[in-house]
Amino acid sequence: MPTRTQLDAAGVVEVLRAATQTMQDHRLALDRLGSEEEWEPVDDAESDGRSSSEQAGSALAETLRVATEAVEGSTSLAQLAVALAAVRPRSDAGPAAREFSDVLAGLAEAMRNADHLDGARVAIGLELAAERLAAADDGSHAGCLPAVLAVAADAALGAVDDGATLPDVLIAAAEEGLVELESGPVNNPDLVRRGVVDPAAAGLLLVLDVFTCVVTDEPLPAPPAEPPTAPAAGAGAHRYRVACRIEPHEGSGLEDANWLESTWHQLGELVEFSGSGASWRGELLTVLPGAAVEAVFEVGRPRDLHLGLADPAGSAP
């Protein structure tokens, strides 16, 4: 199928279906980013008041599911826009669901009087959505969804001014949004403390990636691999120190770095991990050194690898 420069109602529904499935595939990885402690799945019946809507990946997956169901059967963009604009989060939903609903509402407003969705309409929709979020944002949360959306909208509008068509508008928005996303763990105190990117903003960029894949007929983003779980270290079990630089594979980005960090965290005691820039670095104490190194090869190649027994205090001999 050739690259599409505009979509009708059926094409937009196709994008939403693909985004819903992809977000569901990535839901748990995004949920882990938002966890202050070691992540465990939340059973709504045993959540002690915690709702799955408080987890960004789950919140975005549910919002997209509801939106996709709402627009099924739409025969025009006007009809689809009305259905999409009516999608609102539950009263107990967290900020991720509320903000993403505003993103959908902004896109709906841009489609309301249109015959097709092209690059200019997408840029306008992102700008309208950014304006909705700006009203409730003080501008001091670098790397979070409102900031990433504002940068993505500006990039999309700039691309339209330069004559770009739909695929290039989406790529420009995603690329500049990624730069802002990566600034979070450097400039946002909360993200600096936790050492992660904002999960809701990462989810937004995932949706833009899916949108691009649909219009260019490229494969959708693959689901992240489930991290292995380390057994409890019993008496006499040997712990190993694994430390290396990681040269990421071409195309590997923050999501892959976050997957590796989460995997290493579940394999043992994470001493250090830095997943930003062209070269990453990590250090781990684990009873499964082979699994730790194999995880590195999933997303990149180890460099300056140090592997040896750790003494009881945790340092290598």
C-alpha positions as CSV (number, residue, x, y, z in Angstrom):
1,M,0.0,0.0,0.0
2,P,1.5,3.4,-0.9
3,T,2.1,6.1,1.6
4,R,-1.1,8.0,2.4
5,T,-1.2,11.8,2.7
6,Q,-4.8,12.0,3.9
7,L,-7.3,9.8,5.7
8,D,-11.1,9.5,5.5
9,A,-13.2,8.3,8.4
10,A,-12.4,4.7,7.8
11,G,-8.7,5.5,7.9
12,V,-8.9,7.4,11.2
13,V,-10.8,4.4,12.7
14,E,-7.9,2.2,11.4
15,V,-5.4,4.4,13.2
16,L,-7.4,4.2,16.4
17,R,-7.7,0.5,16.3
18,A,-4.0,0.1,15.7
19,A,-3.2,2.6,18.5
20,T,-5.5,0.7,20.9
21,Q,-3.8,-2.6,20.2
22,T,-0.3,-1.2,20.4
23,M,-1.0,0.7,23.6
24,Q,-2.4,-2.5,25.2
25,D,0.8,-4.3,24.1
26,H,2.9,-1.6,25.8
27,R,0.6,-0.9,28.7
28,L,2.6,-2.8,31.4
29,A,5.9,-1.2,30.4
30,L,4.4,2.3,30.6
31,D,2.8,1.4,34.0
32,R,6.2,0.4,35.3
33,L,7.6,3.9,34.4
34,G,5.0,5.5,36.7
35,S,5.6,3.3,39.7
36,E,7.5,4.6,42.7
37,E,8.2,1.1,43.9
38,E,8.8,-2.3,42.4
39,W,5.9,-2.7,40.0
40,E,3.2,-5.3,40.4
41,P,0.0,-5.7,38.4
42,V,-3.0,-4.2,40.2
43,D,-6.2,-6.2,40.6
44,D,-9.0,-3.7,40.8
45,A,-10.7,-6.0,43.4
46,E,-7.6,-5.9,45.6
47,S,-6.2,-2.5,44.9
48,D,-6.8,-0.9,48.3
49,G,-8.3,2.1,46.6
50,R,-5.7,2.3,43.8
51,S,-7.4,2.4,40.4
52,S,-5.7,1.1,37.3
53,S,-6.6,4.5,35.8
54,E,-3.7,5.9,38.0
55,Q,-1.3,3.9,35.9
56,A,-0.5,5.8,32.7
57,G,-0.2,2.8,30.3
58,S,-3.5,1.3,31.6
59,A,-5.2,4.7,31.5
60,L,-4.2,5.4,27.9
61,A,-5.1,1.9,26.8
62,E,-8.5,2.2,28.3
63,T,-9.1,5.7,26.9
64,L,-8.2,4.5,23.4
65,R,-10.4,1.4,23.7
66,V,-13.4,3.5,24.6
67,A,-12.6,6.0,21.8
68,T,-12.3,3.3,19.2
69,E,-15.6,1.7,20.2
70,A,-17.2,5.1,20.1
71,V,-16.2,5.9,16.5
72,E,-16.8,2.4,15.0
73,G,-19.2,2.6,12.1
74,S,-18.6,6.4,11.5
75,T,-19.1,7.1,7.8
76,S,-17.8,10.7,7.8
77,L,-15.2,12.7,9.7
78,A,-18.0,15.0,11.0
79,Q,-19.8,12.0,12.5
80,L,-16.5,10.6,13.8
81,A,-15.5,13.9,15.4
82,V,-18.7,14.2,17.3
83,A,-18.3,10.7,18.7
84,L,-14.6,11.3,19.6
85,A,-15.3,14.6,21.3
86,A,-17.8,12.9,23.6
87,V,-15.2,10.5,25.0
88,R,-14.5,11.6,28.5
89,P,-12.7,9.8,31.3
90,R,-14.4,8.4,34.4
91,S,-14.7,10.7,37.4
92,D,-12.0,8.8,39.3
93,A,-9.6,8.8,36.4
94,G,-6.1,10.1,36.9
95,P,-4.3,12.9,35.1
96,A,-3.1,10.6,32.2
97,A,-6.6,9.7,31.2
98,R,-7.9,13.3,31.5
99,E,-5.0,14.8,29.5
100,F,-5.2,12.2,26.8
101,S,-8.9,12.7,26.5
102,D,-8.1,16.4,25.8
103,V,-5.7,15.3,23.1
104,L,-8.5,13.3,21.4
105,A,-10.9,16.2,21.8
106,G,-8.4,18.6,20.1
107,L,-8.0,16.3,17.1
108,A,-11.8,15.9,17.0
109,E,-12.3,19.6,16.8
110,A,-9.9,19.8,13.9
111,M,-11.8,17.2,12.0
112,R,-15.3,18.5,12.7
113,N,-15.8,20.3,9.4
114,A,-13.3,18.4,7.3
115,D,-13.7,16.0,4.4
116,H,-10.4,14.3,5.2
117,L,-7.6,14.4,7.7
118,D,-4.3,15.6,6.3
119,G,-1.0,17.0,7.7
120,A,-2.5,20.5,8.3
121,R,-5.5,19.1,10.1
122,V,-3.3,17.0,12.4
123,A,-1.1,20.0,13.2
124,I,-4.1,22.1,14.0
125,G,-5.6,19.3,16.1
126,L,-2.3,18.9,18.1
127,E,-2.3,22.7,18.6
128,L,-5.9,22.8,19.8
129,A,-5.1,19.9,22.2
130,A,-2.0,21.7,23.5
131,E,-4.1,24.8,24.2
132,R,-6.5,22.7,26.2
133,L,-3.7,21.3,28.4
134,A,-1.9,24.6,28.7
135,A,-4.8,26.2,30.6
136,A,-4.2,23.8,33.6
137,D,-0.4,23.6,33.3
138,D,2.1,26.0,35.0
139,G,4.8,25.3,32.4
140,S,7.3,24.0,35.0
141,H,7.0,20.2,34.2
142,A,9.6,19.6,31.6
143,G,9.1,16.3,29.7
144,C,5.6,15.7,30.8
145,L,2.6,15.3,28.5
146,P,1.6,19.0,28.2
147,A,5.1,20.1,27.4
148,V,5.8,17.3,25.0
149,L,2.4,17.9,23.2
150,A,3.2,21.7,22.9
151,V,6.6,21.0,21.3
152,A,5.1,18.4,19.0
153,A,2.3,20.8,17.9
154,D,4.8,23.5,17.1
155,A,6.9,21.1,15.1
156,A,3.9,19.9,13.2
157,L,2.8,23.4,12.4
158,G,6.3,24.3,11.2
159,A,6.4,21.2,9.0
160,V,3.1,22.2,7.4
161,D,4.5,25.7,6.8
162,D,7.4,24.1,5.0
163,G,5.0,22.1,2.7
164,A,5.3,18.7,4.5
165,T,2.6,16.1,3.9
166,L,0.9,13.9,6.6
167,P,3.7,11.4,7.2
168,D,6.4,14.1,7.5
169,V,4.2,16.2,9.7
170,L,3.8,13.2,12.1
171,I,7.5,12.4,12.0
172,A,8.4,16.0,12.8
173,A,6.0,16.1,15.7
174,A,7.3,12.8,17.1
175,E,11.0,13.8,16.7
176,E,10.7,17.1,18.5
177,G,8.4,15.6,21.1
178,L,11.0,13.0,21.8
179,V,13.6,15.7,22.4
180,E,11.3,17.3,25.0
181,L,10.5,13.9,26.5
182,E,14.2,13.1,27.0
183,S,14.7,16.5,28.8
184,G,12.4,15.3,31.6
185,P,14.9,13.2,33.5
186,V,17.4,16.1,33.3
187,N,15.2,19.2,34.0
188,N,12.1,17.9,35.9
189,P,13.0,17.3,39.6
190,D,10.4,14.5,40.0
191,L,11.6,12.6,36.9
192,V,15.3,13.3,37.9
193,R,14.6,11.7,41.2
194,R,13.0,8.6,39.7
195,G,15.3,8.4,36.7
196,V,12.5,7.8,34.2
197,V,10.7,9.6,31.4
198,D,7.0,10.6,31.9
199,P,4.9,7.6,31.0
200,A,1.9,9.5,29.7
201,A,4.1,11.6,27.4
202,A,5.9,8.4,26.2
203,G,2.4,7.0,25.4
204,L,1.5,10.0,23.3
205,L,4.7,9.6,21.2
206,L,3.8,5.9,20.9
207,V,0.5,6.9,19.4
208,L,2.2,9.3,16.9
209,D,4.5,6.4,16.0
210,V,1.6,4.2,15.3
211,F,-0.1,6.9,13.3
212,T,3.0,7.2,11.1
213,C,3.3,3.4,10.7
214,V,-0.3,3.2,9.5
215,V,0.0,5.9,6.9
216,T,3.3,4.7,5.6
217,D,2.3,1.0,5.8
218,E,5.2,0.1,8.1
219,P,5.1,-2.5,10.8
220,L,3.6,-1.3,14.1
221,P,5.9,-1.0,17.1
222,A,6.7,-4.4,18.5
223,P,5.6,-5.2,22.1
224,P,8.4,-5.0,24.6
225,A,9.7,-8.4,25.9
226,E,8.6,-9.4,29.4
227,P,11.5,-9.2,31.8
228,P,12.7,-12.4,33.4
229,T,12.4,-12.7,37.2
230,A,15.4,-13.5,39.4
231,P,15.0,-16.3,42.0
232,A,15.4,-15.4,45.6
233,A,19.1,-15.5,46.6
234,G,19.3,-18.4,49.2
235,A,22.1,-19.0,51.6
236,G,25.4,-19.6,49.8
237,A,24.1,-18.2,46.5
238,H,26.8,-16.4,44.5
239,R,26.1,-12.8,43.4
240,Y,27.9,-11.4,40.4
241,R,28.7,-7.8,39.5
242,V,27.8,-7.0,35.9
243,A,28.9,-3.6,34.6
244,C,29.2,-2.2,31.1
245,R,28.5,0.5,28.6
246,I,25.7,-0.3,26.2
247,E,25.9,0.7,22.5
248,P,22.2,0.7,21.5
249,H,21.1,-1.0,18.3
250,E,20.1,1.4,15.5
251,G,16.5,2.5,16.2
252,S,16.7,1.7,19.9
253,G,15.5,4.5,22.1
254,L,14.2,5.4,25.5
255,E,11.6,2.7,25.5
256,D,14.3,0.1,25.0
257,A,16.5,1.7,27.7
258,N,13.6,1.7,30.1
259,W,12.9,-2.0,29.3
260,L,16.5,-2.9,30.0
261,E,16.5,-0.9,33.2
262,S,13.3,-2.6,34.4
263,T,14.7,-6.0,33.4
264,W,17.9,-5.5,35.3
265,H,15.9,-4.2,38.3
266,Q,14.0,-7.5,38.4
267,L,17.1,-9.6,38.0
268,G,18.8,-8.2,41.1
269,E,20.1,-5.1,42.8
270,L,20.5,-2.2,40.3
271,V,23.5,-0.1,41.3
272,E,23.5,2.3,38.4
273,F,21.7,2.8,35.2
274,S,21.8,5.7,32.7
275,G,19.7,5.2,29.5
276,S,20.1,8.6,27.8
277,G,22.4,9.7,25.1
278,A,24.2,7.7,22.4
279,S,25.8,5.3,24.9
280,W,24.1,3.9,28.0
281,R,25.7,2.6,31.2
282,G,24.6,0.1,33.9
283,E,25.8,-1.8,36.9
284,L,24.0,-4.7,38.5
285,L,24.4,-7.2,41.3
286,T,22.7,-10.4,40.4
287,V,22.6,-14.2,40.8
288,L,21.7,-14.4,37.0
289,P,24.6,-12.8,35.2
290,G,23.9,-14.6,32.0
291,A,20.3,-13.3,31.8
292,A,21.6,-9.8,32.5
293,V,24.0,-9.9,29.6
294,E,21.4,-11.5,27.3
295,A,19.1,-8.7,28.1
296,V,21.7,-6.2,26.9
297,F,22.0,-8.0,23.6
298,E,18.2,-7.5,23.1
299,V,18.6,-3.8,22.7
300,G,22.3,-3.2,22.0
301,R,25.9,-4.4,22.4
302,P,27.9,-4.4,25.6
303,R,31.1,-2.5,25.7
304,D,33.8,-2.5,28.5
305,L,32.0,-5.4,30.1
306,H,33.0,-6.3,33.6
307,L,31.7,-9.6,35.0
308,G,32.9,-11.1,38.3
309,L,31.9,-12.4,41.7
310,A,30.7,-9.8,44.2
311,D,31.7,-10.0,47.8
312,P,29.1,-10.0,50.6
313,A,29.3,-6.2,50.8
314,G,28.3,-5.9,47.2
315,S,31.6,-4.9,45.6
316,A,33.5,-7.0,43.1
317,P,36.8,-8.6,44.4
